[in-house]
């Protein structure tokens, strides 16, 4: 079951988080370009949403210089439904 979206989220935010989670496999660390290549979203859209997800602490940098992202602990908890959607508001 998918967790509900926070009021500020769009389906793109969920897709990005789920792509990084890579359910059933090891989590991924990806650049915006690689996320875009593996979703239906443009790189510019992915970058914009990653900035918001980073600000909300759902993702973090794996390597800031190379703009590689990964899920944060909070992002993992959110996707598992362990924290209330209000906590990501």
FIDO-174840 format. One record per residue: residue in three letters; x, y, z of N, C-alpha, C in turn. Coordinates in steps of 0.1 Angstrom, whole numbers, plus 5000, padded with zeros to 4 digits. Example, Ala and Ser with C-alpha at 12.3 -4.5 7.8 and 13.67 -1.06 7.14 Angstrom:
% residues 2
ala513249435078512349555078513249675078;ser512849785071513749895071512950005079;
END
This chain:
% residues 89
unk500849885000500050005000500950135000;unk500550224992501350344991500950445002;unk501850515007501550615018500950735011;unk500050805019499450925013500451035011;unk500151125001501051234998500751345007;unk501751415011501651545019500951645010;unk500451745015499651855008500551914997;unk501851925000502751994990503351904980;unk503051774981503651674972502851654959;unk503551614949502851574936503251434934;unk502651364924503051234921504551224918;unk505151324912506551324909507451304922;unk507051364933507751344945507751194949;unk506551134949506450994953507350904943;unk507250934930508050854921509450864924;unk509950984926511451004929511850924942;unk511050934952511350864965511250714962;unk510250664955510150524953511350474944;unk511750554934512850514926514150494934;unk514350594943515550584952515450454961;unk514250434965514050314974514350184967;unk513850174954514150054946513649934953;unk512349934956511749824964512149684960;unk512449604969512849474967514249454964;unk514949554962516449554959517149654968;unk518449664966519249764974518849904970;unk518749994979518450134976519450184966;unk519050284958519850344948520350484953;unk521550524948522050654949522150704934;unk521450814931521250854917521351004916;unk521751044904521751184900520351224894;unk520051354893518751384887518651334873;unk519751324866519651274852519251124852;unk519851054861519550904861518150884866;unk517650964875516250954879515350984868;unk515651084860514851124849514851014838;unk515950954836516050844826515250724830;unk514950714843514250594848512850624852;unk512350744848510950784851510350854839;unk509150904840508550984830508751134831;unk509651174840509851314842511151364836;unk511151494832512351564827513351584838;unk514551604834515651624844515351754852;unk514951854845514651984852513551964863;unk512551884859511451854869512051784881;unk512851684878513451604889514251684898;unk515051774892515951864900515051954909;unk514052004904513152094912512552014924;unk512051894921511451824932512551774942;unk513651734937514751694946515051804956;unk515051934951515452044959514352054971;unk513152034968512052034978512151914987;unk512451804982512551684990513851694999;unk514851754995516051785003515751885014;unk514951985011514552085020513752025031;unk512851925027511951865037512651745044;unk513851715040514751615047514251475044;unk513651455032513251315028514351255019;unk515251335014516351285007517551365012;unk518751315009519951375013521051355003;unk522151425004523151404994523951284998;unk524251204988525251094989526651154986;unk526651244976527851314972527351444966;unk527551554975527051684971527751744959;unk529051724958529751774946529351724933;unk528951594933528451534921526951524920;unk526251594929524751594929524151454929;unk524651364938524051234939523251224951;unk522051184950521051174961520751034965;unk520251024978519850904984518650934993;unk517950834997516850855007517550885020;unk516850965028517250995042516550895051;unk516950895063516250805073514750845073;unk514450975073513151025074512350985061;unk513050985050512350935037512050795038;unk512950715043512650565045511450545054;unk511450615065510350605075509050645068;unk509050755061507850805054507350695044;unk508150635036507750535026507250405033;unk507750375045507250255052506050285060;unk505550415060504350455067504650455082;unk505850475086506250475101506150615107;unk506050725098505750855103504550905097;unk503750985104502551045099502851145088;unk501951155078502151245067502251395072;unk501651425084501851555090503251585093;unk504051485096505451515099506351555087;unk505751545075506551585063505851715058;unk504851765065504251895061505252005064;
END
